[in-house]
Every structure is written in C-alpha cells, then in structure tokens.
Amino acid sequence: MTNKQFDPKALRAAFGSYMTGVTVITTMSAEGTPIGFTANSFTSVSLEPALLSVCPAKSLSSFDVFANCERFAVNILSEDQQHISNIFAGSKEDRFSQVDWHTDEHGNPVLDGVLTHFSCKTHNNIDAGDHIILIGEVLDFATREGLGLGYASGGYFSLGLEREAAEMSAQQQQVHVGVIIEHQGKVLLCTENGKSSLPYTLTDDNTSAVEAVTALLADNKIHAKLGAVFSIYDNPKNNNSYIFYRAFADSEDIGNFNNTTDNLNNPVDSSSLTHYVALDQLSAQTYTTPALASMMIRYAAESKNGMYGVYVGHNDSGKVH
Ligand SMILES: Cc1cc2nc3c(=O)[nH]c(=O)nc-3n(C[C@H](O)[C@H](O)[C@H](O)COP(=O)(O)O)c2cc1C
C-alpha cells in the first residue's frame, strides 16, 4: 500500500473546496461540563437505524471526551450563527458562557436557535488517521424551516443572501459592485477631492456580481480572498443597485490603483488616491454618499467583535441581518 505524502496546505485546500454546512458537536464531560467544537465533517449515514457521523481530530483539547462519550449532539447552525461557529472553533474561554444553550432530556447540551439538532448516543467510533469517525445513533432530533450557514474554501456564506444578490443582479441590467478590502486592521479606500469611496465596478448582462468583483480585484492586481456579502441595497431615486462584498488582502499592496500612467504609459493626473485606512479611522472619513458613510461606520463597529451583519434594503432604510 502506498502512503503518498501530499503538501498538507494543498490537500487541506482541496478538501475545503467541498461546500458544506457548519455544525457544533457538543457533549457533557464526566464532570458535567458542557464541551463543544465546530465541525463541518458531519454526514448523515443511515436512515434505518438512524445513524450519523462526524470526525473529531485527535488534536482537539476535548478529544478524549469525545472519543469516550456515551452521548453527543450535532447542532446545525443557521445562516445567522457565524459568530457561534467562530466561538466553537477558536475561543479559549468558556465557549458555553458566550451562547444561549440548554440541556435536553438525554443530557446533551443543545445550542439555542440552531436550525436542527440531533441528540445521539454513541454507536461506535473508528480510528481514521489523525481523526476518528464518531458514529451516533439518533435518539431525538428537532428541525425548523430556514437556511443553514454555508462553508466553502475557508469562508462562510449565506445561501439566502447570495440568492438575494443574484436576484438583484438578474433584475437590474447594471449593478454597482463594491468591495471592502481589509488587511490587518486597515481598509482600502479611494479618496478623491477629500471624499472617500470603495473600489467598485459595474456588472453587465453577462457577469454576475461575484464575477464582476473577482475581475475588479484581478484587474487591479490585488491578491485578496473574496468573503461574504456585507451590504445589498438599491436607491429608488436613481434606480441604482449596490452590492458590497468583503475581501481579505494578502498584503497592503494597492496593486494597480493609483497608476500614474495610462495604458500607453502617458502620465495621467492622479488627484485620486487609493490608500489603506485604519478601521478606527473609518468613521472620521468623509464619504461620497450617506449610504456609504453609514455602511463604513457599521463596518468599523462590527469589526470590533468580529460579528458582521448583512444590510439589505434601500440606501436610506433597511435591515441588518
Ligand atoms: C468551519 C469549521 C469546520 C471545522 N470542522 C472540524 C471537524 O470536522 N473536525 C475537527 O476536529 N475540527 C474541526 N474544526 C476545527 C475545530 O473546531 C477546532 O480545531 C476546535 O474548536 C479547537 O478546539 P480546542 O481549542 O479545544 O482544541 C473546524 C473548524 C471550522 C471553522
């Protein structure tokens, strides 16, 4: 049998290209402490009997608890629970003190507001490299209408909001697609005559919003990973529609922005300046429109706790989801 060595980063990226939902796996330790971790390795296995599986890594601090637990629960996160995924993937503090939860009749901790939960008794577990496959028999479950949180290539997505953005692009011939490019606590702004805006482009009949923003980054030689939608709104007065995405740049390089020569290498007037501005300076800037100003102030505020909502509505009124 061959045991081929792969570049772990490349293998992780290849596995990560498979789009999944996000769950939090929970159990009660022998001392009665709730324990949990974020997992996207959840899979339904069998209907009769009702079995499911998840793969805890041997590197988890809670691995021994999950490897020996008699019961556990799978909590499928809803599309507005990205912050819960982050807590159960990263937080070193008491994870359960940061969320609402209850104990179900089988003694499993269940997170409030999840889309679905399965309360299980351990069927068996199988050793599998640096993980185990933990198989649970479903004792009970509850599910509700709604959409789950999505995860693909290291980023979260919300199907509901992506659909909304896609519908807007389909209805309108041209959509203004902007991008909030972040790098280490700074955001790329374009400032002209003292007023700031974000890099943006327009869609056309053949390009979706995601394609347009991806091309905007590529054309300007910005190496950045595209994130989730941050804001979707229209302006009924001028009939324009706007979609803003988040993106994460590899460096503070501003790429082709601020080019002082045109395509033929002739000098051009560069009265506009594209530059990185610290998050805590965003609210002090003057923006080209009030809608942009309130969006950037919300961005600065939400970046403090890393919980980003999505604004959907009009330029002057709407709702943050
Ligand atoms: C979206 C997502 C999916 C994850 N899926 C798994 C998984 O299936 N199995 C696993 O062991 N860890 C998974 N992790 C990583 C664990 O959540 C993380 O390593 C764990 O919470 C660390 O806990 P610890 O600090 O107590 O060791 C995932 C993380 C994220 C963000």
The ligand as a MOL file (V3000), in Angstrom:
LIG
                    3D

  0  0  0     0  0            999 V3000
M  V30 BEGIN CTAB
M  V30 COUNTS 31 33 0 0 0
M  V30 BEGIN ATOM
M  V30 1 C -15.9300 25.5270 9.6260 0
M  V30 2 C -15.0630 24.6800 10.5030 0
M  V30 3 C -15.1540 23.3020 10.4470 0
M  V30 4 C -14.3850 22.5030 11.2850 0
M  V30 5 N -14.5360 21.1470 11.2220 0
M  V30 6 C -13.8510 20.3430 12.0740 0
M  V30 7 C -14.0710 18.9350 12.0890 0
M  V30 8 O -14.8820 18.3980 11.3340 0
M  V30 9 N -13.3670 18.1980 12.9740 0
M  V30 10 C -12.4720 18.7620 13.8500 0
M  V30 11 O -11.8930 18.0440 14.6520 0
M  V30 12 N -12.2460 20.1000 13.8480 0
M  V30 13 C -12.9290 20.9010 13.0010 0
M  V30 14 N -12.7280 22.2540 13.0090 0
M  V30 15 C -11.7230 22.8170 13.9200 0
M  V30 16 C -12.2010 22.8120 15.3610 0
M  V30 17 O -13.4450 23.4750 15.5240 0
M  V30 18 C -11.1700 23.4950 16.2480 0
M  V30 19 O -9.9340 22.9060 15.9980 0
M  V30 20 C -11.5010 23.2800 17.7010 0
M  V30 21 O -12.6120 24.0560 18.1050 0
M  V30 22 C -10.3210 23.6170 18.5810 0
M  V30 23 O -10.7130 23.3490 19.8890 0
M  V30 24 P -9.6610 23.2470 21.0630 0
M  V30 25 O -9.0220 24.6140 21.1370 0
M  V30 26 O -10.4930 22.9100 22.2680 0
M  V30 27 O -8.7020 22.1490 20.6960 0
M  V30 28 C -13.4920 23.0710 12.1920 0
M  V30 29 C -13.3770 24.4820 12.2420 0
M  V30 30 C -14.1630 25.2600 11.4160 0
M  V30 31 C -14.0600 26.7630 11.4990 0
M  V30 END ATOM
M  V30 BEGIN BOND
M  V30 1 1 1 2
M  V30 2 1 2 3
M  V30 3 2 2 30
M  V30 4 2 3 4
M  V30 5 1 4 5
M  V30 6 1 4 28
M  V30 7 2 5 6
M  V30 8 1 6 7
M  V30 9 1 6 13
M  V30 10 2 7 8
M  V30 11 1 7 9
M  V30 12 1 9 10
M  V30 13 2 10 11
M  V30 14 1 10 12
M  V30 15 2 12 13
M  V30 16 1 13 14
M  V30 17 1 14 15
M  V30 18 1 14 28
M  V30 19 1 15 16
M  V30 20 1 16 17
M  V30 21 1 16 18
M  V30 22 1 18 19
M  V30 23 1 18 20
M  V30 24 1 20 21
M  V30 25 1 20 22
M  V30 26 1 22 23
M  V30 27 1 23 24
M  V30 28 2 24 25
M  V30 29 1 24 26
M  V30 30 1 24 27
M  V30 31 2 28 29
M  V30 32 1 29 30
M  V30 33 1 30 31
M  V30 END BOND
M  V30 END CTAB
M  END
